[in-house]
């Protein structure tokens, strides 16, 4: 469960400036970096936009993960940059969903401003250029399987900030 809360919290917390989900592999030799396809978020990451981001309040310039793919028991460094076009105030929220295969593990609405403290930010967020670097210590053991994470973010007036997803992120067991 620690992994799920880490993954979910990261995606929620980084959504206003970036976001991430990760792919870990207990076998280091054949793992290659994960990159999203389709409507990809720029950078070295597995993220996609849920839909056309052209009308979003947040314009994500780039999100990079190091290492990519992240490794169990290691520190993941997330670097993100973007432009916020409107002020984000108390009342902003995230619709978060985490699935393990077809099973929904988590579906909740989270207060965005409460989550921002986890990435050293706080509300209100003023419009303008933003850069974020965050280090996250990943657990050594992750339950094997395929995960999907989605975060749909809105301001207090229900205007769309961004929506990001990571599909079929696979964690392999030690066999």
N, C-alpha and C positions, 0 to 999 in steps of 0.2 A: 504494500500500500504506500510505502514511502516514495517509491518511484512515481506512482500515479499522482500523488500530491505534488511532487517536484515538477513533473511534466505539466500538470494542469496549472500550477502556480506560475511557472515560467511563461506559458503561453498567455495567461491572463495578464501578467505583469508587464510583459514586453509588447503586448498588442498595441498600445498607443504610440510606441516608437519603433517597434519591430515585433517579431515574435519568433518562436521556434518550437520545433519538436525535434526529437532526435532519433537516430538509429544507432543502436549499439550492437556489437557483435563480439562474442567471447572468443572468436577466432580472428586474430589480427591479420593473418597473412593474405587472405583473398578479399578482404573488405575494401570497397572503393567508396569515394565520397558520394553522398546522396544529393541529387539535384532534382528539384521539382520540374515538371514539364507543364504543358498547357499554358496557363496564365501565371507564370512563375514570378515570384518575388526576386528582384535582382540580388545577386551575390552568391556566396558559397553556402547554400542552405537547401533544405528539402521543402520549402514553403511554396504554396500557391495561394492566389487570391480566390475567394469563393465565387466572385463575380467581377465584372468590370470595375476597377477601382477609380475610374476617372472622376466620379462625383464624390469620392470620399473626402472627409475632413483631413485625413492623414495621407500624405504622399510619401511612400517609403522609397528612399533612394537606394538603400542597400542593407542587407543583413548577411553577416559572415559568422560562421561557426569555426572554432579552432579548438581541437581538431575536428575535421569533418571526414568521416563520421566520428561522433563522440565515442569515447571508450569508457567502459565501466570502471569505476574506482578512480577516474581521472577528473581533472578540472576542465570544464567546458567554458571557453571564453566566447561570449556573444558580443559582437560589435554591430551596432545598427545606426543608421542615419536617415533622416527624413525631414519633411516640412509639415508642421501643423498649421492648418489654415484658419482655425477658429479656436477660441479659448475653451478649455475643458475644465468644467467646474464640478462641484459635488453633485451627485445624482447621475453621473455617467455610469454605465454598467456594461458588463460583458456576459453574453450568453455562451456558456462553455459546454462542450460535449466531448467526452473521451469514450472511445469504443475499443474493445478488445475483440477483434474479429467482427462478428455481427452483434455482439453483446454490448449494450450500453452500460458502461461502468459509472459514468458520471454525467449528469445533465443538470446544470445549475445556472442561476443568475448570480453574478458576483459584482459587488460594488467596486468599480474601477479605482476610485480614489483610495479605498482601503488597501487595494493590492499594490498600488504604486510605491508604497513605502519599501516594498521588497526589492525594488530596483533603484532605491535612493532618489525617488522623485516624490512630489506631493502636489495635490490640487490646490489652487488652480494651475493648470499648465497654460502658459501664454502662447499665442501664435508665434511661429518663426521656425528657424532651423533648429534641429535637435540632433544630438549625438549621444549614444549610450554605449557604455562598455560594462559588461557584467560577467563576473566569474561565478560558476555554479559547480560545486563538488557533487559529482554523480555517484550514486550508490554502486558498490561492487557487484551486487547481484540484482538482476532485473528479470522478472518473470518472462519466459520465452513466449513469443507469439507476435501477431501483427496488430498494431495499434493505429487508430485514426484519432486525430485531435482537431477540433475546430473552435475558433473564438470569433464571435461576431460582436463588435464593439459599437456602442451608441453613446451619444452625449445625453445630457439631462432633458433635451428637447426631442429625443428620439431620432436625431439626425445621425446618419451612418458615419462612424469614424473610420472603420476598416473591418474586413472580415478575412481571416487567414485560416488555412487548413494545411495539415500534413496527413497524407493518406498512406496507408499500408506501411507504416514504419515498423520494421521487423527487428525483434530481439531474439537472438538464437540461444538455445541452451547449450550446455557443455557436453554434447554427445557427438 
